[in-house]
C-alpha cells in the first residue's frame, strides 16, 4: 500500500488519520514541509472537547488501512502455517530459553503461529486450549482479528512506546476509557507498564498523602506484585526469600465462608492494628478476589465493614484490580460489588495490556512523586482501549452480560464434572471469567501434577493458593461453548490420569 506521494513531506497520511480517528480525535490537516524550521507532520491532531464519534465509520481512508492490515495479517498467518518447528528444533528452542533465563519453563511448550479464540498454536504446530490466558492477559484469547488489526495500525504509527513526557492519541483514549468506568469519585489516572508498577505508584500516592504514616494492612494470603515493596506486601514468604524487609506490613484474615463470625474476626483484627499503631497506618490493601491466595471471594458486607472502618479512621482504601480487571462483570470489581463510594485508589492491569492507577483528587501527587519514561507500548495502549470498547459494545458487562453468563456456564460444567468424579473435585470459588476448584486433597503436589497432565492432554490451567491449593482458570471472556466443553473433556482426562498414576480413591 502506497502512503507517500510527494518527496519531502511527512506522510503517515491515511494511517495517521486512521489511528487518530480510532482514538476518538478529529484530524485537522496543516500542510507543512519538513525542510522548514519548526515544520511538523502533514497531519496534526486537535482534540475536540465535545467529540463523541470514533470517526472510523464511513471513512474511505480508514477502510483502506483496515483492509491493508487484514492483508498483512493474512500473509503472516499463512507464513506461520508453513513454519512449524521439527520435534528436535522445538526441543532445542525450549532448552535454549531455559538456559538463557536460568530457569525452567513452567509448561513444556513455546507459542508460535496463529491461534484462534481460546486455542493457542505452539511452535511445533500443535494446539492447546488456553484457560489461563497468560495469567489473565489474553482477555479475548488468541489472534482476535479485530484486536490484531488495531495492533497493526498502532504499530505503524510514530513510535513503538509512548512516554508520559509526550503522549499520543492512544494514551488519551485509554485514560478516558478507564475513568469512564472507575466511578465519579475517581478524577485522575496514571498509566504504566506492569501491575506491580501500578501498585508501586499507588503506594507512593498513599504514603505521600498520609505521611508520616507508613504501615499498610493487607489480607492474609495477599499478593501485590514482584517488586521489593510489593513482595513485602505479598503474604508468600517464598517470594521474598533473601530480601530485606521494612516490617511495616500488618495482616487481617480474609473472609472464611466456614466461619459464621468471619466478618467480626477480621474487623477485630483491623481494630487491633489501629489501636496498636495510632497514626501510623496509611492504608488497607484489598484484593476483592484473592489471586495467588486461591481465587477466594467474599460477600459485599465483609468489605463494607472493613472499608467503613478504614474511612472512619481516615486511612486509604486501596483496591488491587490487576487480576480482577474486566473479569467480574464490570471493568472494576469494586463496581461489581457496589463499593465505589469507599475506594480512594485502585489499580488495573493484565487484560488492560498494560497497567494503571486511578485515584481521587485528594490523592493527586505533588510534582516529582510519580513519573517514568514509559506509559506503555503504542500497541498496548491502542489494544487496551479497543478491548474496553468491545466489552462495552458487545454486551460483556453487567449482571446479565456475557462475562456473567460465562461464569454460569463454567460452574454448570464443573458441577457436572463433580457428579462424575465426586471424590476428585472439591469446593470451587471465583466469579465470572476467573474460576478455581480444589482437586482431591488440595495438596500443591497434586495440583502441579494435574496442571502438567492437563497440558499434555491439550488444555492449559494453572495452580493457586496453598492449604488448600487449587486449579485456577482465567478464561478468555469470549470462550465458546465448544471450547469450554473441549477443555473440560481434556481436564477430566488429566484428573483421571493423575488419580490412576497415584492410586487415588474414586
C-alpha positions in Angstrom: 0.0 0.0 0.0 1.5 3.4 -1.1 1.3 6.0 1.6 3.7 8.7 0.3 3.0 10.8 -2.8 5.4 13.7 -2.6 9.1 13.6 -1.5 9.9 15.8 1.4 6.5 15.5 3.1 5.7 13.6 6.3 3.0 11.2 5.0 1.8 8.7 7.5 -1.3 10.2 5.8 -4.2 7.8 5.8 -2.6 5.6 8.5 -2.1 8.5 10.9 -5.6 9.7 10.3 -7.0 6.3 10.9 -5.1 5.9 14.2 -6.3 9.3 15.5 -9.9 8.7 14.5 -9.8 5.3 16.1 -8.6 7.1 19.2 -11.7 9.4 19.1 -9.9 12.5 17.8 -10.6 14.9 15.0 -7.9 15.5 12.4 -7.1 19.0 11.1 -4.8 19.0 8.2 -2.0 21.6 8.0 0.3 21.0 5.0 3.9 21.7 6.1 7.2 20.8 4.7 9.9 19.1 6.7 12.6 21.4 5.2 11.2 24.5 7.0 12.2 25.3 10.6 9.6 24.1 13.1 7.7 22.1 10.4 5.7 19.2 11.6 3.8 16.3 10.2 1.3 17.0 7.5 -1.5 15.9 9.8 -1.7 17.4 13.3 -4.3 16.4 15.9 -6.7 18.7 17.7 -8.9 17.3 20.4 -12.5 18.4 20.2 -14.0 18.8 23.7 -17.4 17.5 22.7 -16.3 14.9 20.1 -18.1 11.6 20.7 -17.8 9.6 17.5 -14.7 7.5 16.9 -14.8 8.7 13.3 -14.0 5.3 11.7 -17.2 4.5 10.0 -17.7 5.8 6.5 -14.1 7.0 6.2 -12.7 5.7 3.0 -9.1 6.1 4.2 -9.9 4.2 7.4 -11.3 1.3 5.3 -8.2 1.2 3.1 -6.0 1.0 6.2 -8.1 -1.7 7.7 -8.0 -3.7 4.5 -4.2 -3.3 4.4 -4.0 -4.5 8.0 -6.1 -7.6 7.2 -4.0 -8.5 4.2 -0.8 -8.2 6.3 -2.3 -10.4 9.0 -3.5 -13.0 6.4 0.1 -13.1 5.0 1.6 -13.6 8.5 -0.9 -16.4 9.3 -0.1 -18.2 6.0 3.6 -18.0 6.7 3.1 -19.2 10.2 1.2 -22.3 9.0 4.3 -23.2 7.0 6.8 -22.5 9.7 6.3 -25.2 12.4 9.5 -26.4 14.0 10.6 -30.0 13.8 10.5 -32.0 17.1 14.3 -31.7 17.5 14.3 -27.9 16.8 11.3 -27.4 19.1 13.0 -29.2 22.0 16.2 -27.3 21.3 14.4 -24.0 21.4 12.9 -24.8 24.8 16.3 -25.8 26.2 17.8 -22.6 24.9 15.2 -20.5 26.5 15.7 -22.2 29.8 19.5 -21.8 29.6 19.3 -18.1 28.7 16.9 -17.2 31.5 18.4 -19.6 34.1 15.0 -21.1 35.0 13.0 -24.0 33.6 9.8 -23.3 31.5 6.7 -23.9 33.5 4.9 -25.6 30.6 7.0 -27.7 28.2 6.0 -25.5 25.2 6.7 -22.4 23.2 4.0 -20.5 21.4 4.2 -19.8 17.8 1.8 -19.1 14.9 -1.7 -18.1 14.7 -4.2 -19.2 17.3 -8.0 -18.8 17.4 -10.1 -17.8 20.4 -9.2 -20.0 23.4 -6.9 -22.1 21.2 -3.2 -21.2 21.1 -0.8 -22.7 18.5 2.6 -23.9 19.6 5.8 -23.5 17.7 5.7 -27.2 16.8 2.3 -26.8 15.0 0.2 -28.4 17.8 -2.5 -26.5 19.6 -3.7 -26.2 23.2 -6.9 -24.8 24.7 -5.7 -21.9 26.8 -7.8 -21.5 30.0 -5.1 -19.4 31.9 -4.6 -16.7 29.2 -1.0 -15.9 30.2 -2.3 -15.5 33.8 -5.1 -13.2 32.7 -3.5 -11.2 29.9 -5.4 -12.6 26.8 -8.8 -11.3 27.6 -10.2 -12.1 24.1 -8.0 -15.2 23.6 -5.6 -15.6 20.7 -5.4 -14.0 17.3 -8.6 -12.0 17.7 -8.9 -10.4 14.2 -10.2 -7.0 15.4 -7.5 -6.6 18.1 -4.8 -7.7 15.7 -6.0 -5.1 13.2 -5.9 -2.5 15.9 -2.4 -3.6 16.8 -1.1 -3.5 13.3 -2.4 0.1 12.7 -1.0 1.3 16.1 2.4 -0.4 15.4 2.8 1.5 12.1 2.5 4.8 14.0 5.1 7.2 15.2 6.8 5.2 18.0 6.9 1.8 19.5 6.5 3.1 23.1 4.8 6.2 24.4 6.0 8.1 27.4 4.5 10.5 29.9 6.6 13.3 28.6 5.0 13.3 25.1 1.9 11.0 25.0 -0.1 10.2 21.9 -3.7 9.7 20.9 -3.8 6.2 22.2 -2.7 7.4 25.7 -5.6 9.8 25.8 -8.2 7.4 24.7 -7.3 4.7 27.2 -7.1 7.2 30.0 -10.6 8.5 29.3 -12.0 4.9 29.0 -10.6 3.9 32.4 -12.0 6.9 34.2 -15.3 6.4 32.4 -15.6 3.1 34.3 -13.8 3.9 37.5 -16.7 5.8 39.1 -17.4 9.5 39.5 -15.2 9.8 42.6 -12.1 8.9 40.6 -10.6 12.0 38.9 -7.2 11.0 37.7 -5.3 8.1 36.1 -1.7 7.3 35.6 -0.6 4.7 33.1 2.3 2.3 33.5 3.7 -1.0 32.1 3.2 -3.7 34.7 0.7 -4.4 37.5 3.5 -4.2 40.1 4.4 -0.7 38.8 0.8 0.4 39.1 0.8 -0.8 42.7 4.1 0.9 43.4 2.6 4.2 42.1 -0.5 3.6 44.3 1.6 3.1 47.4 3.6 6.3 46.7 0.4 8.3 46.3 -0.9 6.9 49.6 2.3 7.3 51.6 2.7 10.9 50.5 -0.9 11.8 51.3 -0.8 10.1 54.7 2.8 10.9 55.8 4.3 10.2 58.3 2.1 7.1 58.5 4.0 4.2 56.9 2.2 1.0 57.6 -0.1 -0.9 55.3 -2.7 -3.5 56.2 -3.2 -6.5 53.9 -5.2 -9.7 53.9 -3.6 -13.0 54.8 -2.9 -14.7 51.5 -2.4 -11.4 49.7 -0.4 -10.9 46.5 0.6 -7.4 45.3 3.5 -7.9 42.8 7.2 -8.8 42.4 9.0 -5.6 43.2 10.8 -5.2 46.5 8.0 -3.2 48.2 5.2 -5.4 46.7 7.0 -8.6 47.7 6.7 -7.5 51.3 3.0 -6.8 50.9 2.6 -10.3 49.4 1.9 -12.9 52.0 4.1 -15.6 50.5 7.5 -15.9 52.3 9.0 -17.9 49.5 8.5 -14.9 47.2 10.8 -12.7 49.2 13.5 -15.1 50.4 16.7 -13.2 51.0 15.1 -9.8 50.6 15.4 -7.0 53.2 12.1 -6.2 55.0 11.0 -2.9 56.5 8.5 -4.5 58.8 5.6 -2.1 58.0 3.0 -4.7 56.8 0.2 -5.8 59.1 -2.3 -8.7 58.4 -6.0 -9.2 58.7 -7.7 -12.6 58.0 -9.6 -12.8 54.7 -13.2 -14.0 54.7 -13.8 -17.6 55.7 -17.1 -18.9 54.5 -17.0 -21.7 57.1 -16.7 -19.2 60.0 -20.0 -17.5 60.9 -18.0 -14.9 62.8 -15.6 -14.2 60.0 -16.6 -10.6 59.5 -16.3 -9.7 63.2 -13.0 -11.5 63.4 -11.5 -9.5 60.6 -12.8 -6.2 61.8 -11.4 -7.0 65.3 -8.0 -7.6 63.8 -8.2 -4.3 62.0 -9.2 -2.5 65.2 -6.3 -4.1 67.0 -3.8 -2.8 64.4 -5.3 0.7 64.5 -5.1 0.7 68.3 -1.5 -0.6 68.4 -0.2 1.8 65.8 -2.1 5.0 66.2 -1.5 7.5 63.4 1.0 5.1 61.7 -1.4 3.1 59.4 -1.6 4.7 55.9 -3.8 2.3 54.0 -5.5 -1.1 53.8 -5.0 -3.0 50.6 -8.0 -5.0 49.3 -8.0 -7.8 46.7 -11.7 -8.3 46.2 -10.9 -11.7 44.7 -7.6 -13.1 46.0 -5.5 -14.2 43.1 -2.4 -16.1 44.4 -4.3 -16.6 47.6 -6.7 -19.1 45.9 -9.4 -17.1 44.0 -11.1 -16.6 47.3 -14.2 -14.4 47.3 -16.2 -12.6 50.0 -19.7 -11.1 50.2 -20.1 -7.3 49.9 -20.9 -6.9 53.6 -17.4 -8.2 54.5 -15.7 -5.5 52.5 -18.2 -2.8 53.6 -17.5 -3.5 57.3 -13.7 -3.1 56.8 -13.9 -0.2 54.4 -16.2 1.8 56.6 -13.8 1.4 59.5 -10.9 2.5 57.3 -12.7 5.6 56.2 -13.7 6.5 59.8 -10.0 6.0 60.7 -9.0 8.2 57.8 -6.8 5.6 56.2 -6.8 5.0 52.4 -8.9 2.3 50.9 -6.7 0.8 48.1 -8.1 -1.8 45.8 -5.8 -4.0 43.7 -7.6 -4.9 40.5 -4.6 -6.1 38.4 -6.1 -9.6 38.0 -9.8 -8.9 38.5 -9.9 -6.1 35.9 -12.5 -6.9 33.2 -13.3 -10.4 34.7 -16.0 -10.0 37.2 -18.9 -8.5 35.1 -17.6 -4.9 35.3 -14.2 -3.4 34.4 -13.6 -2.9 38.1 -14.7 -5.5 40.7 -15.4 -2.8 43.2 -18.2 -1.6 40.9 -19.4 -5.2 40.5 -19.8 -5.2 44.3 -21.1 -1.7 44.6 -18.2 -0.4 46.7 -17.1 2.6 44.6 -18.1 5.1 47.3 -15.4 3.7 49.6 -12.5 3.4 47.3 -9.7 6.0 47.2 -7.1 4.4 44.9 -7.4 1.4 42.6 -5.0 -0.3 40.2 -5.7 -2.3 37.0 -3.6 -4.5 34.7 -3.2 -7.8 32.8 -6.2 -7.7 30.4 -5.6 -4.0 30.1 -2.4 -4.8 28.1 -0.6 -2.5 30.4 -1.5 -1.1 33.8 -2.9 2.0 35.5 -3.7 3.5 38.9 -6.9 5.6 39.2 -7.4 7.9 42.2 -9.4 10.6 43.9 -8.5 14.2 43.6 -7.3 14.2 47.2 -4.5 11.8 46.2 -3.2 13.9 43.4 0.6 13.8 43.9 2.9 16.7 44.3 5.3 17.2 41.3 8.1 14.6 41.1 6.5 11.8 43.0 5.4 9.6 40.1 6.9 9.7 36.7 8.7 7.3 34.5 9.9 7.0 30.9 7.3 4.6 29.6 3.5 4.8 29.8 3.0 1.8 27.6 3.6 0.5 24.1 1.6 2.2 21.4 0.1 -1.2 20.5 -0.7 -2.0 24.2 -2.4 1.4 24.7 -4.5 1.1 21.5 -5.5 -2.5 22.1 -6.3 -1.9 25.7 -8.7 0.9 24.7 -10.2 -1.3 22.0 -10.8 -4.1 24.5 -12.7 -1.7 26.7 -14.8 -0.7 23.6 -15.5 -4.3 22.8 -16.6 -5.1 26.4 -18.9 -2.1 26.3 -20.4 -2.5 22.9 -20.7 -6.3 22.7 -22.7 -7.0 25.8 -20.0 -8.3 28.1 -20.6 -6.1 31.1 -23.4 -6.1 33.7 -25.2 -8.6 35.8 -26.7 -10.3 32.7 -23.6 -9.7 30.5 -21.6 -12.2 28.7 -18.9 -12.4 31.4 -21.5 -13.3 34.0 -23.1 -15.8 31.6 -19.6 -17.4 31.0 -19.2 -17.8 34.8 -22.5 -19.6 35.0 -21.6 -21.9 32.1 -18.3 -22.8 33.8 -20.0 -23.5 37.1 -22.5 -25.8 35.5 -19.8 -27.8 33.8 -17.8 -28.0 36.9 -20.9 -29.3 38.8 -21.4 -32.0 36.1 -17.7 -33.0 36.5 -18.1 -33.1 40.3 -21.1 -35.5 39.9 -19.0 -37.8 37.7 -15.9 -37.5 40.0 -17.2 -36.8 43.4 -14.1 -37.9 45.2 -11.8 -35.9 42.9 -13.5 -32.4 42.7 -13.8 -30.4 45.9 -15.0 -26.8 46.7 -14.9 -24.2 44.0 -14.5 -20.4 44.1 -14.4 -17.4 41.8 -16.6 -15.2 39.7 -17.2 -14.5 36.0 -14.1 -15.3 33.9 -11.9 -16.2 36.9 -12.6 -19.6 38.4 -10.9 -22.2 40.6 -11.6 -25.5 42.4 -9.8 -27.9 44.8 -8.8 -31.2 43.4 -8.5 -34.3 45.7 -7.0 -33.2 49.0 -5.8 -29.8 47.7 -2.1 -30.6 48.1 0.3 -28.5 46.0 1.9 -31.7 44.6 -1.4 -33.0 43.3 -2.3 -29.6 41.8 1.1 -29.4 40.0 0.6 -33.0 38.6 -2.8 -32.1 37.3 -1.6 -28.9 35.7 1.1 -30.7 33.8 -1.0 -33.6 32.8 -3.7 -31.2 31.5 -1.1 -29.5 29.3 -0.2 -32.9 27.8 -3.9 -33.7 27.3 -4.3 -30.3 25.5 -5.6 -27.7 27.9 -3.7 -25.1 29.9 -4.6 -24.4 33.5 -2.6 -23.1 36.5 -2.3 -23.5 40.2 -3.1 -21.1 43.0 -3.3 -20.9 46.8 -2.0 -23.2 49.4 -3.6 -25.3 52.2 -5.6 -26.0 50.1 -4.1 -25.4 46.6 -6.5 -25.1 43.7 -6.7 -25.4 39.9 -7.0 -21.8 38.6 -8.5 -20.7 35.3 -8.6 -17.2 33.8 -10.8 -17.8 30.8 -10.9 -15.6 27.6 -14.1 -13.7 28.0 -15.3 -14.8 24.6 -14.7 -18.6 25.3 -17.3 -20.5 23.3 -19.4 -23.5 24.4 -17.4 -25.8 22.2 -14.1 -24.6 23.6 -15.4 -24.9 27.2 -16.7 -28.4 26.5 -13.4 -29.5 24.8 -11.3 -28.0 27.6 -13.3 -29.8 30.3 -13.0 -33.1 28.5 -9.3 -32.7 28.4 -9.2 -31.6 32.1 -11.2 -34.7 33.1 -8.8 -36.9 31.3 -5.9 -35.3 33.2 -7.6 -35.7 36.6 -8.4 -39.3 35.9 -4.9 -39.9 34.7 -3.3 -38.5 37.9 -5.7 -40.5 40.0 -4.7 -43.7 38.3 -1.0 -42.9 38.4 -1.1 -42.2 42.1 -3.6 -44.8 43.0 -6.1 -42.3 44.5 -9.6 -43.4 45.5 -12.5 -42.8 43.2 
